[in-house]
């Protein structure tokens, strides 16, 4: 049978075995700080990728316009609709093939753009070359359409 002294020592060890509230708060603060730092960089990378994806998709859509116009022997257009921040691919004035919205934070700059509608004729040649200008969270971007075959590049 244990004596009273041994029971008292055992009780003290059990009471001192845990963490204090201050230690838990410090660890919690460190974990939250690291999470905030990592999530900030993750959101920035995701935003960059979304912008890259948008401009790559726009270039692919321009190539699609050219291919469609040559295969179908029809005029086809891509029209920027700035109030609603989207662009539309139109087969004719009333028929939209599809539309794409701009990502969050991307705006079309009317004043700095030389064209607002990109039209390909039935031979696959662009009717009017020019520049689409956009304001993005990472600065200004331009989609430049060249004469002739109407290739697009992003600057």
N, C-alpha and C positions, 0 to 999 in steps of 0.2 A: 504494500500500500504506500503510495507516494505521500511524502510529507507536504506540509503547507508551503515551504520554501520552494520546492521543485514546481509546484503548480503555479506559483507567482512568476517564476522565471519563464515558464512556458507561455503564459498569458502575455507577457511583455514581448516576446519574440513574434507572436501572431499579430499583435497590434502594429508593430513596426515593419511588417513584411510588405505592405502595399505602397502605392504611390500617393504623394500628396496632390491636392487639387492644383497647386501651383505648377508642379511638374507636368500634370496632364494638360493644363492650359498652354504651357510653353510648347509642348509637342504638337498640340492641336493648331496653334498659331503657325508653327513651322510648316506643317502639312498644308494648311490653307494657303500660305504664301507661295509655296512651290506650285500648288495647283493653279493659282491665279497667274503666275508667270508663264507656266506651260500653256494654259488655255489661251492667253493673249497671243502668243506666237502661233499657236495652232489656228486661231481664227484669221490671223494675217495671212498665213500660208493658204488657207482655204479660199480667202478672198482673191488672192493672186491667181490661184488655179481656176477659179470661176471666170475671171476676166480673160485668162488665156483660152479657156474653153469657148467663151462667147466669140472672141475674135477668130479663132480657128473655125468655129461653126459658120461664121459669116463668110469666111473665105470659101468654105466648102459649098455654101449656098450659092455663092457667085459662080463657082464652077458648075454647079447643078443648073443654074440658069442658062449658061452657055450650052451645055450638053442637051438640055431640053429643047432649046430653040433650034439647034441643028437637027436633032432627031425628029421633032414634030413639025419642023419647017414653019414655025410660028414665032411671032413676037412675044416676048415675056419680059416682065419688069419686077424689080425689087424697089419698093417704095418705103421710105422712112416716114413714120408717123410720130412726130416728136411730142405732141401733147400727151400721148399715152405711152411713150417710151417703148416702141416696138417697131419691127419692120415686117412687111407683108410681101409675099411673092404672089404676083397677079398674072394670070393667064390672059385675061382681058380686063376691062374696066370693072366688071361686076363679079368676076370669078377669082376668088382667092384660093390658091393652092394650099398655102399654109402661112402662119404668122409666128413670129418669135418675139417674146418680150426681152427687153434689156435686163441685165442683172441689176440688183440693187446698187444705187450710186452712180450708174452710167446714164449720161444725158447726151442727147444729140445737140451739137452746136450749129444752129442754122446759119449764123453770121460767118462762121469760119469754113463752112462747107460749100464747095462749088457746085455740087449736085445734090438733089434730094430724091430723085428717082433714077435708077439704073435700068436702062432698056437695052435688050439684045434683039437684033433683027433675026430673020429666019436663017441667015447664014452663020450665026453664032458670033457675029461681030458686035461690039458695043457701039451704041448710037452716040453716046456722049461720055467722054472720059472725064475724070474729076476726082474729087476728094470728099469722103465722109469724115467729118471731125466729131470726136466724142470727148466728153469730160468724164474721167474716171477718178476713183479715190486715189489712184496712183499717178495722176497727172493726165495730160492730154494725149490722146491716141488718134492716129489718122489711118483710114483705110483708103489707099490710093488705087484707083482704077486706071489702067493704061489703055491707050487706043489700040485698035486692031482686035486682037483676040480677047482683050479685056481682062487680063490677069490682074489679081488683086494682091496687094502686100500691105502689111500693117507696120506702121512706124510709131 
